[in-house]
């Protein structure tokens, strides 16, 4: 009897300890949102069914809350298998769709692409919270940026794996995606975007428009806009990869005049092949800092923070905001 009682007691305490550790882990993970943009503070964080999956998969769960992520560990492939389901959403005019992928160190690849994993880098990469000043770049940093921007690297180097995004945005072909492209107005200019980013882009517009009523710098920025170009089915120049404009989730905000300033690394490279990567920030056209913050609050990254900078460019990647703003 004593032995039975002892076993029961041990089992009870084991359950309590596991529950406590599970709760503590969940609370700690929830804490990553405390320093993120306001939108993500409002998210309800629940521990996924599969508690032991990589934290990075949890980031995708929170970034795309309407997608069902069913994960299981595949012993044969020694990797996490991810079954994705996008439920039917009448506002998107789409039927429920499913897809099977493997985590592959953050690449999220279909089975047939697993042997080609080295052709892709992880989807989650470093996106700086604060714009880095090129005057602080050391020789190694400059060398890396030059190497990454080289013709050979852009043509044959590893790129962002498109498969998760192809699935999410129905973008395997121009024909399949265009039924999901809608025309909207953004800051007074017509543009075409993917239906999935209609709400976050509308939220960006509302915040900027409201702020422009009291902030002269923001009003001047809004009044200076020439166009807001988004959807365009194309390959990134010098590469073999689809542009995120092909998904309708990237928006180029172009001003009427640049005032002699540079806005895009490649255009500046043509004029200044040896110094474009360290061009002073004062000589680059930039949106106001608060505008950049507003975009980030709604899940967009700004191309001005990339080493190969694209200061007109905003791209919807809530997973990168969650990944980089968690500390």
Beta strands, then each sheet from edge to edge (+ up, - down):
strand 1: 67-74
strand 2: 79-86
strand 3: 97-102
strand 4: 120-121
strand 5: 159-160
strand 6: 181-186
strand 7: 189-194
strand 8: 225-229
strand 9: 250-255
strand 10: 300-302
strand 11: 313-316
sheet 1: 1+ 2- 3+
sheet 2: 4+ 5+
sheet 3: 6+ 7-
sheet 4: 8+ 9- 11+ 10-
end
